[in-house]
Amino acid sequence: MPQKVTKLVLIFVLIFNVSQLWSQSTPSKVGSTDDNYGINYNNGPAIDRAPNGQIICIWATKANHNNAVLWSSYDELFGIWNTPLVLGTGTPDRTTPALIADDNSHFHATWSDNYRLMYAQYDGIDWSTPIKVNKDTLNSNKSSIVIGSDGKIWVAWSTYRENDDVNEWLFVSHSSDNGATWSDPDTLAKDMHPGIISTYFCIPHLAAGPNGKIGVAYREKDTNVSALYQLYFQEYNGADWSAPELITTLSDSIDCYQASIAYDSKGRLHSAFYTDEVDWPSLDMGQIYYTWKDEGGSWSDPVAITAEPTGKADYPAIAIGPNDALYVVYLQNSYVSGSPLLQVFAVSSADRGVSWSDTVRISDGTVNMALRSASIGKHPRPAGVGGSSFEGGADLLWIQPDASEPDGNAICYGRIPWVETTKITNDKSKSLPTTYQLDQNYPNPFNSVTAIRLQLKDPGHVRLKVYNIRGEEVATIVDKNMLAGSYSIRFDASKLPAAIYYYQLSVNDFSTTRKMIVLK
């Protein structure tokens, strides 16, 4: 079903602000929907960009469009979005479509139709006839899809309340023949793991790693840890799935939600998640957290990568570019003209999660967003790769109310611009540092945030601490095992009074100290 070009859809305009760390794109309208769940959660992207430059997005509608699944592509020649067309029919409630592009510039989509998981493929000209993936009779929903490094197509989904009308199960299936047939599903969660009491609302997040590895993250309740939701991960090694492992627990009294995951080029796993903004016991409630899994199989201590004053940052989605820069998009209450507006925000990391950028708002800030997470494409591209006029970055799709649309909600497109990376040589390359080194922080003096660069010639337990002029410790910036390499570390001193401070690096047998000045 080829698309027809229409000039009624707005041309998106990119606006660049050179004073910002990154620029911000003005959102463009792709289409409309009467379903504010038309994109839904951050488990599977609703947008992606192929190597040949084609960009496609997918979303769902409800009664006004006969519960249709719609798709659109961007016409780079005319600079407009093509007229949305129907891909298939969907479930009246929570169709949750997902989409991904492969290396051959084909697109693969899944969605729920009458609670049966459907799959179709776009070959650059037309979509294939949708086929059913799941072979069971349970209600299927909340799907995620990836393409493995070996070319296999993987789909994960949970059931929409299985037969006891209480719990949900988590299934994974794959296709080795380009989507023609699907394997019997592997059951990763089925009512009970040892100590795990419920998989209700289990939303899977898939990621593809090297050597055919596939990872899936999801949330469950574990009585061994707490009665609240925690985050779990399982990995397929080419033959078997690993046992469930706990990604992180911040406290026995804190819920953790929606772990979005991605592998980098070295096979390291990166994850972003959010905490419950209602029961958080501190001022830093409801933030986006980041953690990563090293080659030894250990998850790092989670760190907050947002510091939102309203404490209601949620539903993050993470993607990694071919240069290993990290992109995270999420929703957050933003106060514009005194009114709380739920907006789309993003942060990025140019050094594989060592430090993070300041928050940037992506949505236009003029209307309150629907309570749906922004979707991020799995394939951020540099400028000119993925469209001759494409200026690089990660593609985003979200839903926001729009009275000018016949269905009440606009499907909006935006972009996190391309992030240039800082080289972190923490592998056995020729560019590994030959000495330990602690550089002068920059800027210095500073009044809020500064960057501290250091070099490690060998792996070891790194401690980077800050002391006042009386020798009293006032902050711990780093206290963990780190690989050899060069790092740039962000230090937020906004809670410290104006004064002279000393920061000290200790690793293995090396120790050195430098001075910094905080101004107010």
Beta strands, then each sheet from edge to edge (+ up, - down):
strand 1: 14-15
strand 2: 24-25
strand 3: 28-33
strand 4: 47-49
strand 5: 55-60
strand 6: 68-75
strand 7: 80-81
strand 8: 85-89
strand 9: 98-101
strand 10: 107-113
strand 11: 116-122
strand 12: 131-132
strand 13: 140-147
strand 14: 153-159
strand 15: 169-175
strand 16: 186-190
strand 17: 196-198
strand 18: 205-208
strand 19: 214-222
strand 20: 229-236
strand 21: 245-248
strand 22: 256-263
strand 23: 269-275
strand 24: 288-293
strand 25: 303-304
strand 26: 314-320
strand 27: 326-336
strand 28: 339-349
strand 29: 360-361
strand 30: 375-376
strand 31: 393-401
strand 32: 409-417
strand 33: 437-438
strand 34: 449-456
strand 35: 460-467
strand 36: 473-482
strand 37: 485-492
strand 38: 499-507
strand 39: 510-518
sheet 1: 1+ 2-
sheet 2: 3+ 32- 31+ 30-
sheet 3: 4+ 5- 6+ 7-
sheet 4: 4+ 5- 6+ 8-
sheet 5: 9+ 10- 11+ 12-
sheet 6: 13+ 14- 15+ 16-
sheet 7: 17+ 19- 18+
sheet 8: 17+ 19- 20+ 21-
sheet 9: 22+ 23- 24+ 25-
sheet 10: 26+ 27- 28+ 29-
sheet 11: 33+ 34- 37+
sheet 12: 36+ 35- 38+ 39-
end
